[in-house]
Amino acid sequence: MENYREVIRNKRKKLGWSQYKLAKELGITQSFINEIESGKKSPSIDVFFRICEALEIRVFPEKE
């Protein structure tokens, strides 16, 4: 099972986005995106949800 860092990195790459592009979309630094993806830092819950929204990552499964 992938951890959230791998999910973020893989989805970003699948979309063809650089760390810089994602950072610019979110109004944060590219180095912070790098630190999140590499496990050096953890995003706040707000930043986590903003990343998921920008990359169209579903956080909660759909109800049937």
Buried (B, 14 or more C-beta within 10 A) or exposed (E): EEEBBEBBBBBBEEEEBEBEBBBBBBEBEBEBBBBBBEEEEEBEEEBBEBBBEBBEBEEEEEEE
